[in-house]
Amino acid sequence: MAVVLSILSICLISFLYLRVQTTERRLTELEKRLNTSEQMREEMEQSLLVFADEMKSGNERILSEVSAGRASKKVSTPLKTEVHIEEDESTGDYQPPIPKEEQAETSYQPSTQATIISLQKQGFSSTEIAKRLHMGKGEVDLIIKFQQNAN
């Protein structure tokens, strides 16, 4: 009877040992999955933070452009506009008014897209262009991609 109990206890111990080993393997697999999911979560958080920062800087840039646009319109619009129509007395033909020197000076400013393409052709990266123009990198990349598709 002692031999049977010894064999039974050895079988029970080996069965329990196998169960513990299986449980430990499952536990290590779960820990690996947990670590992987935590890394993915952190990467997603970082991506969302970068996206939010780009959105915030883009919104701030747009707000500053809008407020600057309103201010420049208020300053640049004259209060009185006088129009003089001059006719040549000899022929009676219309002569357009000659603009004053202040009005004749107009400054040319290339579009944002043209500036981006120009800087890219000069060898600047999209990150550098975005920093120079106070824009989001994604916006610059999109404009460059559209230009490449158009060509």
GROMACS elastic network, one bead per residue, 0.5 to 0.9 nm:
[ bonds ]
;  ai    aj funct       b0    kb
    1     4     6  0.52218   500
    1     5     6  0.63426   500
    1     6     6  0.86679   500
    2     5     6  0.50950   500
    2     6     6  0.60800   500
    2     7     6  0.86292   500
    3     6     6  0.50184   500
    3     7     6  0.61712   500
    3     8     6  0.84828   500
    4     7     6  0.51588   500
    4     8     6  0.60203   500
    4     9     6  0.85100   500
    5     9     6  0.59850   500
    5    10     6  0.84970   500
    6     9     6  0.51194   500
    6    10     6  0.61077   500
    6    11     6  0.86092   500
    7    10     6  0.50735   500
    7    11     6  0.61811   500
    7    12     6  0.85617   500
    8    11     6  0.51359   500
    8    12     6  0.61399   500
    8    13     6  0.85942   500
    9    13     6  0.60174   500
    9    14     6  0.85325   500
   10    13     6  0.50873   500
   10    14     6  0.61266   500
   10    15     6  0.85153   500
   11    14     6  0.51641   500
   11    15     6  0.60540   500
   11    16     6  0.85774   500
   12    15     6  0.50412   500
   12    16     6  0.61390   500
   12    17     6  0.85105   500
   13    16     6  0.51232   500
   13    17     6  0.60503   500
   13    18     6  0.86777   500
   14    18     6  0.62265   500
   14    19     6  0.86409   500
   15    18     6  0.52276   500
   15    19     6  0.63141   500
   15    20     6  0.87396   500
   16    19     6  0.50212   500
   16    20     6  0.61734   500
   16    21     6  0.86393   500
   17    20     6  0.51459   500
   17    21     6  0.62556   500
   17    22     6  0.86948   500
   18    21     6  0.50675   500
   18    22     6  0.61628   500
   18    23     6  0.85451   500
   19    22     6  0.51037   500
   19    23     6  0.60759   500
   19    24     6  0.85607   500
   20    23     6  0.50491   500
   20    24     6  0.61047   500
   20    25     6  0.86612   500
   21    24     6  0.51006   500
   21    25     6  0.62684   500
   21    26     6  0.86902   500
   22    25     6  0.51636   500
   22    26     6  0.62679   500
   22    27     6  0.85865   500
   23    26     6  0.51207   500
   23    27     6  0.60918   500
   23    28     6  0.87230   500
   24    28     6  0.62397   500
   24    29     6  0.86357   500
   25    28     6  0.52290   500
   25    29     6  0.62504   500
   25    30     6  0.86459   500
   26    29     6  0.50787   500
   26    30     6  0.61617   500
   26    31     6  0.86205   500
   27    30     6  0.50908   500
   27    31     6  0.61988   500
   27    32     6  0.86985   500
   28    32     6  0.62241   500
   28    33     6  0.86628   500
   29    32     6  0.51090   500
   29    33     6  0.62658   500
   29    34     6  0.85790   500
   30    33     6  0.50479   500
   30    34     6  0.60503   500
   30    35     6  0.85922   500
   31    35     6  0.61546   500
   31    36     6  0.85612   500
   32    35     6  0.51297   500
   32    36     6  0.61447   500
   32    37     6  0.85798   500
   33    36     6  0.50307   500
   33    37     6  0.60562   500
   33    38     6  0.84841   500
   34    37     6  0.51241   500
   34    38     6  0.60819   500
   34    39     6  0.86090   500
   35    38     6  0.50534   500
   35    39     6  0.61974   500
   35    40     6  0.86276   500
   36    39     6  0.51371   500
   36    40     6  0.62290   500
   36    41     6  0.85780   500
   37    40     6  0.50006   500
   37    41     6  0.60382   500
   37    42     6  0.85750   500
   38    42     6  0.61502   500
   38    43     6  0.85901   500
   39    42     6  0.50884   500
   39    43     6  0.61633   500
   39    44     6  0.85742   500
   40    43     6  0.50580   500
   40    44     6  0.61184   500
   40    45     6  0.85264   500
   41    44     6  0.50884   500
   41    45     6  0.61146   500
   41    46     6  0.86297   500
   42    46     6  0.61590   500
   42    47     6  0.85712   500
   43    46     6  0.50926   500
   43    47     6  0.61477   500
   43    48     6  0.85824   500
   44    47     6  0.50122   500
   44    48     6  0.60866   500
   44    49     6  0.85103   500
   45    48     6  0.51097   500
   45    49     6  0.60901   500
   45    50     6  0.86220   500
   46    49     6  0.50416   500
   46    50     6  0.61770   500
   46    51     6  0.85270   500
   47    50     6  0.51833   500
   47    51     6  0.61096   500
   47    52     6  0.85185   500
   48    52     6  0.59602   500
   48    53     6  0.84784   500
   49    52     6  0.50227   500
   49    53     6  0.60827   500
   49    54     6  0.85797   500
   50    53     6  0.50738   500
   50    54     6  0.61922   500
   50    55     6  0.85769   500
   51    54     6  0.51194   500
   51    55     6  0.61372   500
   51    56     6  0.85477   500
   52    55     6  0.50003   500
   52    56     6  0.60308   500
   52    57     6  0.85710   500
   53    57     6  0.60906   500
   53    58     6  0.84031   500
   54    57     6  0.51813   500
   54    58     6  0.59774   500
   54    59     6  0.84851   500
   54   135     6  0.80757   500
   54   136     6  0.54205   500
   54   137     6  0.77663   500
   54   138     6  0.83056   500
   55    58     6  0.50293   500
   55    59     6  0.60522   500
   55    60     6  0.85391   500
   55   136     6  0.75778   500
   56    59     6  0.50958   500
   56    60     6  0.61184   500
   56    61     6  0.85374   500
   57    60     6  0.50163   500
   57    61     6  0.60511   500
   57    62     6  0.85483   500
   57   134     6  0.78986   500
   57   135     6  0.73530   500
   57   136     6  0.72533   500
   58    61     6  0.50537   500
   58    62     6  0.61423   500
   58    63     6  0.85562   500
   58   134     6  0.79572   500
   58   135     6  0.61013   500
   58   136     6  0.62179   500
   59    62     6  0.50786   500
   59    63     6  0.60644   500
   59    64     6  0.85404   500
   60    63     6  0.50674   500
   60    64     6  0.61050   500
   60    65     6  0.85457   500
   61    64     6  0.51470   500
   61    65     6  0.61277   500
   61    66     6  0.85645   500
   61   134     6  0.70213   500
   61   135     6  0.73872   500
   62    65     6  0.50364   500
   62    66     6  0.60606   500
   62    67     6  0.85345   500
   63    66     6  0.50630   500
   63    67     6  0.60749   500
   63    68     6  0.83743   500
   64    67     6  0.51172   500
   64    68     6  0.58550   500
   64    69     6  0.82737   500
   65    69     6  0.57973   500
   65    70     6  0.84908   500
   66    70     6  0.62047   500
   66    71     6  0.85957   500
   67    70     6  0.51629   500
   67    71     6  0.62053   500
   67    72     6  0.86139   500
   68    71     6  0.50228   500
   68    72     6  0.60185   500
   68    73     6  0.84657   500
   69    72     6  0.51677   500
   69    73     6  0.60729   500
   69    74     6  0.85903   500
   70    73     6  0.51456   500
   70    74     6  0.62417   500
   70    75     6  0.86981   500
   71    74     6  0.51844   500
   71    75     6  0.62671   500
   71    76     6  0.85625   500
   72    75     6  0.50573   500
   72    76     6  0.58217   500
   72    77     6  0.83552   500
   73    76     6  0.51587   500
   73    77     6  0.58932   500
   74    77     6  0.57035   500
   74    78     6  0.85231   500
   75    78     6  0.77597   500
   77    80     6  0.88662   500
   78    81     6  0.66532   500
   83    97     6  0.78391   500
   84    96     6  0.85049   500
   84    97     6  0.65437   500
   85    94     6  0.73333   500
   85    95     6  0.70886   500
   85    96     6  0.68203   500
   85    97     6  0.66298   500
   86    89     6  0.88550   500
   86    93     6  0.86285   500
   86    94     6  0.63536   500
   86    95     6  0.54799   500
   86    96     6  0.69282   500
   86    97     6  0.69673   500
   87    90     6  0.86529   500
   87    91     6  0.81194   500
   87    92     6  0.55865   500
   87    93     6  0.55412   500
   87    95     6  0.55885   500
   87    96     6  0.85827   500
   88    91     6  0.56966   500
   88    92     6  0.50430   500
   88    93     6  0.55102   500
   88    94     6  0.66133   500
   88    95     6  0.66952   500
   89    92     6  0.52018   500
   89    93     6  0.78197   500
   90    93     6  0.83220   500
   91    94     6  0.89373   500
   95    98     6  0.87376   500
   98   104     6  0.89709   500
   99   102     6  0.79734   500
   99   103     6  0.59297   500
   99   104     6  0.58563   500
  100   103     6  0.53359   500
  100   104     6  0.61345   500
  100   105     6  0.89085   500
  101   104     6  0.50172   500
  101   105     6  0.64702   500
  102   105     6  0.57118   500
  102   106     6  0.86214   500
  103   106     6  0.72908   500
  109   112     6  0.89615   500
  110   113     6  0.81222   500
  110   114     6  0.60616   500
  110   115     6  0.63760   500
  111   114     6  0.51837   500
  111   115     6  0.62483   500
  111   116     6  0.86737   500
  112   115     6  0.50663   500
  112   116     6  0.61754   500
  112   117     6  0.86915   500
  112   133     6  0.83307   500
  113   116     6  0.51148   500
  113   117     6  0.62396   500
  113   118     6  0.85274   500
  113   140     6  0.85029   500
  113   143     6  0.65978   500
  113   144     6  0.82376   500
  113   147     6  0.87475   500
  114   117     6  0.51959   500
  114   118     6  0.60217   500
  114   119     6  0.85828   500
  115   118     6  0.50562   500
  115   119     6  0.61379   500
  115   120     6  0.85309   500
  115   133     6  0.88036   500
  116   119     6  0.52175   500
  116   120     6  0.61226   500
  116   121     6  0.86368   500
  116   126     6  0.84952   500
  116   129     6  0.66803   500
  116   130     6  0.85549   500
  116   133     6  0.83487   500
  116   140     6  0.70623   500
  116   143     6  0.77412   500
  116   144     6  0.74355   500
  117   120     6  0.50211   500
  117   121     6  0.61510   500
  117   122     6  0.86235   500
  117   143     6  0.81874   500
  117   144     6  0.66206   500
  117   147     6  0.77573   500
  118   121     6  0.51536   500
  118   122     6  0.63301   500
  118   123     6  0.89366   500
  119   123     6  0.65998   500
  119   124     6  0.57266   500
  119   125     6  0.83234   500
  119   126     6  0.89216   500
  119   129     6  0.67622   500
  120   123     6  0.51779   500
  120   124     6  0.50670   500
  120   125     6  0.65416   500
  120   126     6  0.73087   500
  120   129     6  0.75764   500
  120   144     6  0.80818   500
  121   124     6  0.73581   500
  124   127     6  0.81294   500
  124   128     6  0.61017   500
  124   129     6  0.63775   500
  125   128     6  0.52588   500
  125   129     6  0.62395   500
  125   130     6  0.86121   500
  126   129     6  0.50048   500
  126   130     6  0.60146   500
  126   131     6  0.85891   500
  126   137     6  0.62363   500
  126   138     6  0.85592   500
  126   140     6  0.61391   500
  126   141     6  0.62657   500
  126   144     6  0.84675   500
  127   130     6  0.51033   500
  127   131     6  0.62793   500
  127   132     6  0.86995   500
  127   136     6  0.84018   500
  127   137     6  0.56587   500
  127   140     6  0.81501   500
  127   141     6  0.88200   500
  128   131     6  0.51453   500
  128   132     6  0.61878   500
  128   133     6  0.86598   500
  128   137     6  0.86678   500
  129   132     6  0.50907   500
  129   133     6  0.61120   500
  129   134     6  0.82113   500
  129   135     6  0.80719   500
  129   137     6  0.79710   500
  129   140     6  0.73333   500
  130   133     6  0.53191   500
  130   134     6  0.56188   500
  130   136     6  0.56746   500
  130   137     6  0.52570   500
  130   138     6  0.86173   500
  130   139     6  0.81534   500
  130   140     6  0.62259   500
  130   141     6  0.89931   500
  131   134     6  0.50354   500
  131   135     6  0.65086   500
  131   136     6  0.79333   500
  131   137     6  0.81049   500
  132   135     6  0.78764   500
  133   136     6  0.88410   500
  135   138     6  0.85366   500
  135   139     6  0.69280   500
  135   140     6  0.71542   500
  136   139     6  0.52693   500
  136   140     6  0.65216   500
  136   141     6  0.87844   500
  137   140     6  0.51415   500
  137   141     6  0.61402   500
  137   142     6  0.85714   500
  138   141     6  0.50490   500
  138   142     6  0.60892   500
  138   143     6  0.87008   500
  139   142     6  0.51064   500
  139   143     6  0.63491   500
  139   144     6  0.87273   500
  140   143     6  0.52335   500
  140   144     6  0.62442   500
  140   145     6  0.85849   500
  141   144     6  0.51331   500
  141   145     6  0.60603   500
  141   146     6  0.86211   500
  142   145     6  0.50461   500
  142   146     6  0.61740   500
  142   147     6  0.86229   500
  143   146     6  0.51266   500
  143   147     6  0.62396   500
  143   148     6  0.86896   500
  144   147     6  0.51050   500
  144   148     6  0.62155   500
  144   149     6  0.86626   500
  145   148     6  0.50774   500
  145   149     6  0.61723   500
  145   150     6  0.85971   500
  146   149     6  0.51048   500
  146   150     6  0.61452   500
  146   151     6  0.87744   500
  147   150     6  0.50676   500
  147   151     6  0.64474   500
  148   151     6  0.52807   500
